[in-house]
Amino acid sequence: MGLVGASGALSPAWAQTEAVVEESTAVVLPDFSSIVEQTEKSVVNIRTTAAIPVRQPGGGGMPGFSDDPYDLFRWFFGPDAVPHGQPQPRQAPPSQQQPQERIVPRGVGSGFIISEDGYVLTNNHVVADSKEIFVTLTDGKEYKASVVGLDERTDVALIKIDAKDLPAVKIGQPSSLKKGQWVLAIGSPFGLDSTVTVGVVSAINRDTGEYLPFIQTDVAVNPGNSGGPLINLQGQVVGMNSQIISRSGGFMGISLAIPIDEVMNVVQQLKADGKVTRGRIGVQITDVNDEVAKALGLKGNKGALVSNVEANGPAAKAGIQSGDVILSFDGKKINQMSDLPRIVGGTKPGTKSTIEVWRKGKVQKLTAQVEEIPSASAPVNTDSKVTASSVDRLGLRVENLSGDVQKGVQGVQVVEASGPAAETGLSQGDIIVRINDQDISSVDQYQKVVKGLAKSKAAAVLVLRGDNSQWVLITPSE
């Protein structure tokens, strides 16, 4: 048997075995050069300018921006004053007066060409509120761009340059992405044109509270990369680089891209109308956790739990109620709360949509006609006699809603919270809308529901506080 000496040298037999293992387990990293050559000519640098006001002579404020030698003298002694013995300066005619604003650089970003006739995509935050937008191609040619349309909600901007026969990107399918797959970004971080960075897909459908299913990667993205493409190994654009999550303002290993199919849906509307129209059904929703699902008899914690329904809104007209769990919308599954606003928002106003809800232990199908955002519905004011209860098993004393409080809301108002209810954070002024699968309409009905609650079993209570609603779990006392 061969032995390892003090020097660490291996015997020939062991060395041969190690060589075989190394050869068999070696991983060859992809060569991205052909992808870069294929796509980088479609990536552009975007610079913008802003207009700032310029103070005119005699216009008040601290001097320092005027060429008038008497400006400081006027600032102390008044706009019509001049030194003794000096002639009053002649006012220049309007055509010779200084401009009222000064053009200064605003920022830089990235973009990519989506059509041969000059349509370019970038982020809304790159070009919004700009005085001028300039697009520079990889060959150095610069064009002044016009805005076709902006969408602040998705952070998408469509601009256009007057050019023909441009190299457009190929559009891919974000739905085919998987965690761990290679992707690359091309852009202008800190103004450095055509910079290439690579990484892997870290997560799909990352929810950041903005109702966009972001693609999370570890591709290095820095200021100036915004609006540039995220590209797969087939040379197709699968996303638009939009955000980073950072404590320092620079890249820290987490970057977010908007899926290109979401972007292109916005582009179609911006091309046609210059704006994006979104749908709504008029509900407030929250997540379904394990405890709420158990209280409602729902298997699994998927769906969007309806916490409030707008009076006379599309959902109310369809028969949707507080406490319903929306399971699907037009056949599209609602796996988490954030899915619903995105799917409904992408539905054309006026569409009659089928909604599956979970209510009282079974699935029901309802139909709602989607309205356009924004759409305000007039509140319903109904006067109710205020009748206070005594403290109950939940630790609550409640009363009927007055007309001033009600405004289309059905429930009872908390007068006093103690015991189990106080421990969950309930307080005076909160409105109890629903308990488990029972809507609450009056003190009498509330008392019957509370009386029938099982001992030592948590009850799911829907609470409305101001404009926000939330489900809380309260275990009734004996």
PyMOL commands that set and color helices and strands:
alter all, ss='L'
color gray80, all
select helices_A, chain A and resi 12-25+33-42+71-77+94-96+124-127+174-176+189-191+260-273+290-295+314-318+339-345+403-406+419-423+443-451
alter helices_A, ss='H'
color red, helices_A
select strands_A, chain A and resi 43-53+101-113+119-123+132-136+142-151+156-160+170-171+182-187+195-206+214-217+229-231+236-244+255-259+279-280+283-287+304-309+325-329+332-333+352-359+362-369+371-372+396-400+412-417+431-435+438-439+459-465+468-474
alter strands_A, ss='S'
color yellow, strands_A
deselect
rebuild
show_as cartoon
